[in-house]
Amino acid sequence: MKLSFEPLFPLFGVRVSGFDPTVPMDADTSEKLRNALRDHRLLLIRGYELSEDDQVRLSTVAGSLTYRNSGNYTDPDKRSSLVSNAHDDGMFGSGELSFHSDLSFTEHILKARSLNALLLPPPTELGGETLYADVETAYDDLDEGIKRRVEGLRARFAATYERADGTEVVEFVRPLIGTHPETGRRFIAASRAVTKEVEGMERSEFRPLLKQLWEHMEQPKYIYRHRWELNDCLFWDNIGLQHARTPFDPNLKRALRAVSIDESSVAASYAAAVNKVSAQAGA
Protein backbone atom coordinates (compact mmCIF):
# COMPACT_ATOMS: atom_id res chain seq x y z
CA MET A 1 0.00 0.00 0.00
CA LYS A 2 1.53 3.31 -1.10
CA LEU A 3 0.87 6.25 1.17
CA SER A 4 1.03 9.81 -0.10
CA PHE A 5 1.60 12.95 1.94
CA GLU A 6 0.38 16.41 0.97
CA PRO A 7 1.79 19.32 3.01
CA LEU A 8 -0.68 21.29 5.12
CA PHE A 9 1.68 24.00 6.36
CA PRO A 10 5.31 24.94 5.64
CA LEU A 11 6.67 23.83 9.04
CA PHE A 12 4.67 20.70 9.82
CA GLY A 13 1.58 18.70 9.00
CA VAL A 14 0.50 16.52 6.07
CA ARG A 15 -2.71 15.13 4.66
CA VAL A 16 -2.34 11.37 4.38
CA SER A 17 -3.99 9.38 1.60
CA GLY A 18 -3.45 6.05 -0.11
CA PHE A 19 -4.89 3.82 2.61
CA ASP A 20 -8.30 3.00 4.07
CA PRO A 21 -8.38 3.70 7.84
CA THR A 22 -11.66 1.81 8.24
CA VAL A 23 -10.00 -1.59 7.75
CA PRO A 24 -7.11 -3.20 9.65
CA MET A 25 -3.73 -2.09 8.32
CA ASP A 26 -0.64 -4.17 7.73
CA ALA A 27 2.63 -3.72 9.62
CA ASP A 28 4.23 -1.73 6.80
CA THR A 29 1.41 0.83 6.75
CA SER A 30 1.50 1.12 10.54
CA GLU A 31 5.23 1.79 10.46
CA LYS A 32 4.87 4.40 7.73
CA LEU A 33 2.17 6.21 9.68
CA ARG A 34 4.24 6.08 12.87
CA ASN A 35 7.25 7.52 11.02
CA ALA A 36 5.07 10.16 9.37
CA LEU A 37 3.81 11.30 12.77
CA ARG A 38 7.39 11.53 14.03
CA ASP A 39 8.58 13.45 10.95
CA HIS A 40 5.56 15.68 10.22
CA ARG A 41 4.01 15.86 13.72
CA LEU A 42 0.45 16.39 12.45
CA LEU A 43 -1.50 14.02 10.21
CA LEU A 44 -4.87 14.72 8.59
CA ILE A 45 -7.03 11.84 7.39
CA ARG A 46 -10.02 13.13 5.43
CA GLY A 47 -12.95 11.56 3.63
CA TYR A 48 -13.70 8.55 5.85
CA GLU A 49 -16.39 8.02 8.46
CA LEU A 50 -14.43 6.45 11.31
CA SER A 51 -15.84 4.32 14.08
CA GLU A 52 -14.31 4.44 17.55
CA ASP A 53 -12.53 1.17 16.70
CA ASP A 54 -11.08 2.75 13.54
CA GLN A 55 -9.83 5.81 15.40
CA VAL A 56 -8.30 3.72 18.18
CA ARG A 57 -6.58 1.43 15.67
CA LEU A 58 -5.18 4.43 13.79
CA SER A 59 -4.02 6.21 16.95
CA THR A 60 -2.29 3.23 18.53
CA VAL A 61 0.29 3.04 15.73
CA ALA A 62 2.10 5.64 17.88
CA GLY A 63 1.86 3.98 21.27
CA SER A 64 -0.56 2.60 23.83
CA LEU A 65 -4.15 3.68 24.32
CA THR A 66 -4.66 5.57 27.56
CA TYR A 67 -7.67 7.05 29.33
CA ARG A 68 -5.70 9.52 31.44
CA ASN A 69 -7.43 12.35 29.56
CA SER A 70 -10.74 10.67 28.87
CA GLY A 71 -12.89 12.72 31.23
CA ASN A 72 -13.73 9.53 33.12
CA TYR A 73 -10.92 8.59 35.49
CA THR A 74 -12.50 5.48 37.02
CA ASP A 75 -13.74 3.50 34.00
CA PRO A 76 -11.01 1.13 32.77
CA ASP A 77 -13.05 0.27 29.68
CA LYS A 78 -13.32 3.82 28.38
CA ARG A 79 -11.33 4.35 25.17
CA SER A 80 -12.30 7.83 24.02
CA SER A 81 -13.88 11.07 25.19
CA LEU A 82 -15.98 13.80 23.61
CA VAL A 83 -14.90 17.40 23.11
CA SER A 84 -18.46 18.51 22.70
CA ASN A 85 -21.21 20.94 23.64
CA ALA A 86 -23.82 18.53 22.23
CA HIS A 87 -23.47 15.65 24.71
CA ASP A 88 -24.08 15.42 28.45
CA ASP A 89 -20.64 13.86 28.94
CA GLY A 90 -18.92 16.29 26.56
CA MET A 91 -16.07 18.54 27.69
CA PHE A 92 -14.80 22.07 27.02
CA GLY A 93 -18.02 23.67 25.73
CA SER A 94 -17.76 26.36 23.06
CA GLY A 95 -15.37 28.95 24.47
CA GLU A 96 -11.83 29.81 23.47
CA LEU A 97 -9.11 27.40 24.60
CA SER A 98 -5.61 28.87 24.91
CA PHE A 99 -2.50 27.08 23.66
CA HIS A 100 -1.44 24.02 25.64
CA SER A 101 -0.19 20.45 25.40
CA ASP A 102 -2.58 17.94 26.92
CA LEU A 103 -1.63 16.85 30.44
CA SER A 104 1.49 19.02 30.63
CA PHE A 105 0.38 19.66 34.23
CA THR A 106 1.12 16.00 35.08
CA GLU A 107 4.37 14.07 35.25
CA HIS A 108 3.89 12.65 31.75
CA ILE A 109 2.69 14.84 28.87
CA LEU A 110 0.48 12.77 26.57
CA LYS A 111 2.57 11.42 23.71
CA ALA A 112 -0.07 11.91 21.02
CA ARG A 113 -3.75 12.57 20.51
CA SER A 114 -6.34 12.32 17.77
CA LEU A 115 -9.61 14.16 17.17
CA ASN A 116 -12.36 13.00 14.83
CA ALA A 117 -15.11 15.42 13.76
CA LEU A 118 -18.50 13.79 14.45
CA LEU A 119 -20.72 16.88 14.41
CA LEU A 120 -19.97 20.40 13.19
CA PRO A 121 -21.76 23.73 12.80
CA PRO A 122 -22.74 24.68 9.23
CA PRO A 123 -19.63 25.45 7.14
CA THR A 124 -20.80 29.05 6.72
CA GLU A 125 -20.37 29.64 10.46
CA LEU A 126 -17.10 31.00 11.83
CA GLY A 127 -15.17 29.74 14.85
CA GLY A 128 -14.38 26.36 16.32
CA GLU A 129 -11.08 26.10 14.48
CA THR A 130 -8.22 24.14 16.03
CA LEU A 131 -4.82 25.85 15.96
CA TYR A 132 -1.45 24.11 16.22
CA ALA A 133 1.75 25.92 17.22
CA ASP A 134 5.21 24.57 16.36
CA VAL A 135 6.91 25.05 19.72
CA GLU A 136 10.05 23.22 18.52
CA THR A 137 10.85 25.56 15.63
CA ALA A 138 9.78 28.47 17.83
CA TYR A 139 12.43 27.42 20.35
CA ASP A 140 15.04 27.05 17.60
CA ASP A 141 14.35 30.64 16.52
CA LEU A 142 14.66 32.18 19.98
CA ASP A 143 17.40 34.75 20.47
CA GLU A 144 20.47 33.10 22.01
CA GLY A 145 20.25 35.45 24.98
CA ILE A 146 16.70 34.31 25.72
CA LYS A 147 17.75 30.67 25.35
CA ARG A 148 20.45 31.18 27.97
CA ARG A 149 18.02 32.96 30.28
CA VAL A 150 15.36 30.21 30.20
CA GLU A 151 17.75 27.24 30.29
CA GLY A 152 17.33 25.32 33.53
CA LEU A 153 14.25 27.22 34.69
CA ARG A 154 11.37 25.19 36.08
CA ALA A 155 7.73 26.19 36.14
CA ARG A 156 4.52 25.11 37.84
CA PHE A 157 1.88 23.80 35.45
CA ALA A 158 -1.63 23.43 36.89
CA ALA A 159 -5.24 22.76 35.89
CA THR A 160 -8.48 22.72 37.85
CA TYR A 161 -11.03 19.93 37.44
CA GLU A 162 -14.65 20.03 38.54
CA ARG A 163 -15.43 16.62 40.05
CA ALA A 164 -18.69 15.26 41.42
CA ASP A 165 -17.19 15.47 44.90
CA GLY A 166 -15.67 18.93 44.49
CA THR A 167 -12.86 20.83 42.78
CA GLU A 168 -9.45 19.26 42.27
CA VAL A 169 -6.25 21.08 41.28
CA VAL A 170 -3.73 18.92 39.42
CA GLU A 171 -0.22 20.34 39.09
CA PHE A 172 3.35 19.41 38.27
CA VAL A 173 6.67 21.26 38.16
CA ARG A 174 8.63 20.72 34.96
CA PRO A 175 11.30 22.51 32.90
CA LEU A 176 10.17 25.61 31.05
CA ILE A 177 12.03 24.24 28.02
CA GLY A 178 11.59 20.54 27.36
CA THR A 179 13.39 17.93 25.27
CA HIS A 180 11.34 15.64 23.05
CA PRO A 181 11.97 12.07 24.30
CA GLU A 182 11.89 10.56 20.81
CA THR A 183 13.59 13.14 18.58
CA GLY A 184 15.72 15.08 21.07
CA ARG A 185 14.42 18.43 19.80
CA ARG A 186 14.01 21.22 22.35
CA PHE A 187 10.59 22.83 22.70
CA ILE A 188 8.85 25.61 24.58
CA ALA A 189 6.77 23.86 27.23
CA ALA A 190 5.31 27.05 28.71
CA SER A 191 1.68 27.57 27.70
CA ARG A 192 -0.90 30.27 28.33
CA ALA A 193 -3.44 27.71 29.52
CA VAL A 194 -1.63 25.98 32.37
CA THR A 195 1.79 27.56 33.16
CA LYS A 196 1.27 29.47 36.40
CA GLU A 197 4.66 30.55 37.73
CA VAL A 198 8.41 30.06 37.39
CA GLU A 199 10.32 28.73 40.38
CA GLY A 200 12.68 31.19 42.05
CA MET A 201 11.14 34.27 40.39
CA GLU A 202 8.81 36.97 41.60
CA ARG A 203 5.64 37.51 39.60
CA SER A 204 6.95 40.86 38.35
CA GLU A 205 9.90 38.98 36.83
CA PHE A 206 8.36 35.77 35.48
CA ARG A 207 5.20 37.25 33.93
CA PRO A 208 7.10 39.35 31.36
CA LEU A 209 9.31 36.36 30.57
CA LEU A 210 6.35 34.04 30.00
CA LYS A 211 4.59 36.71 27.95
CA GLN A 212 7.69 37.04 25.76
CA LEU A 213 7.77 33.28 25.14
CA TRP A 214 4.04 33.08 24.40
CA GLU A 215 4.03 36.01 22.01
CA HIS A 216 7.01 34.51 20.21
CA MET A 217 5.55 31.01 19.76
CA GLU A 218 2.10 32.34 18.80
CA GLN A 219 3.34 34.25 15.78
CA PRO A 220 1.37 33.28 12.63
CA LYS A 221 4.49 31.79 11.01
CA TYR A 222 4.44 28.99 13.60
CA ILE A 223 0.68 28.30 13.56
CA TYR A 224 -1.44 26.01 11.39
CA ARG A 225 -5.14 26.81 11.57
CA HIS A 226 -7.46 23.88 10.85
CA ARG A 227 -10.92 24.53 9.51
CA TRP A 228 -12.81 21.32 10.22
CA GLU A 229 -14.76 19.27 7.70
CA LEU A 230 -17.13 16.53 8.83
CA ASN A 231 -15.28 13.23 9.53
CA ASP A 232 -11.84 14.87 9.52
CA CYS A 233 -9.40 13.06 11.79
CA LEU A 234 -6.34 14.95 13.06
CA PHE A 235 -3.56 12.99 14.76
CA TRP A 236 -0.69 14.93 16.31
CA ASP A 237 2.47 14.88 18.37
CA ASN A 238 1.27 16.39 21.65
CA ILE A 239 4.81 17.19 22.80
CA GLY A 240 6.29 19.06 19.84
CA LEU A 241 3.06 20.93 19.10
CA GLN A 242 0.71 22.92 21.30
CA HIS A 243 -2.91 23.40 20.29
CA ALA A 244 -5.73 25.87 20.90
CA ARG A 245 -9.32 26.49 19.82
CA THR A 246 -11.16 29.57 18.62
CA PRO A 247 -14.59 30.16 20.23
CA PHE A 248 -17.84 29.47 18.42
CA ASP A 249 -21.53 30.24 18.90
CA PRO A 250 -22.75 28.14 21.87
CA ASN A 251 -26.11 27.72 20.15
CA LEU A 252 -24.35 25.68 17.46
CA LYS A 253 -23.47 22.06 18.11
CA ARG A 254 -19.98 20.63 17.70
CA ALA A 255 -18.59 17.25 18.75
CA LEU A 256 -15.12 15.76 18.30
CA ARG A 257 -14.13 12.31 19.54
CA ALA A 258 -10.72 12.27 21.25
CA VAL A 259 -8.33 9.34 21.64
CA SER A 260 -5.20 9.68 23.79
CA ILE A 261 -1.87 7.88 23.43
CA ASP A 262 0.91 7.33 25.98
CA GLU A 263 4.18 5.49 26.05
CA SER A 264 3.38 1.86 26.89
CA SER A 265 4.93 1.98 30.39
CA VAL A 266 2.95 5.11 31.34
CA ALA A 267 -0.31 3.68 29.99
CA ALA A 268 0.20 0.40 31.85
CA SER A 269 0.96 2.15 35.14
CA TYR A 270 -2.11 4.35 34.91
CA ALA A 271 -4.34 1.46 33.84
CA ALA A 272 -3.25 -0.51 36.90
CA ALA A 273 -4.08 2.43 39.17
CA VAL A 274 -7.52 2.92 37.61
CA ASN A 275 -8.31 -0.79 37.79
CA LYS A 276 -7.41 -0.71 41.49
CA VAL A 277 -9.76 2.24 42.09
CA SER A 278 -12.53 0.47 40.15
CA ALA A 279 -12.08 -2.72 42.17
CA GLN A 280 -12.21 -0.80 45.45
CA ALA A 281 -15.34 1.05 44.33
CA GLY A 282 -17.05 -2.24 43.53
CA ALA A 283 -16.03 -3.93 46.78
Secondary structure, 3 states (H helix, E strand, C coil): CCCEEEECCCCCCEEEECCCCCCCCCHHHHHHHHHHHHHHCEEEECCCCCCHHHHHHHHCCCCEEECCCCCCCCCCCCCCEEEECCCCCCEECCCCEEEECCCCCCCCCCCEEEEEEEECCCCCCCCCCEEEEEHHHHHHCCCHHHHHHHCCCEEEEEEEEEECCEEEEEEEEEECEEECCCCCCEEECCCCCCEEEECCCCHHHHHHHHHHHHHHHCCHHHEEEECCCCCCEEEEECCCEEEEECCCCCCCCCEEEEEEEECHHHHHHHHHHHHHHHHHHHC
